Amino acid sequence: MELGMRVAWGKIRYGKEKESLALFQDAVTYYGKKMADGKVTYFEPFFFLTGDRTVENGFFLIKGPLAEIFAILDEDYYKELNTKALVLIDHFKVDLLAVGEEIEKELKRFEKTALAYAK
């Protein structure tokens, strides 16, 4: 089973621009190495060009086997990156996502539940 992870961030805190850029590069290197090592199957950063960029300025999408994503969540370096992000940027958050075959399973769960309540 594959799992997705979305790491999102908002506005950089004033005076923390240099540190935030270094953090971004560290995170790109970290997730890029996970992909190069075959631990994750997909990694890509995204930046918004429109919208309320104080709330959400960009995000990383990461996809990989459930066990590997959970292993990342337990790594000290991952936790250090997240702690730095909490200090340097606003609206930092991490979401776990259903991807691939899990989408169909989620839809079937919803359908089953929706039909049960529709009676």
Helices and strands as residue ranges (DSSP letters): E 2-9, H 17-36, E 42-47, E 58-65, H 66-74, H 76-88, E 93-98, H 101-118
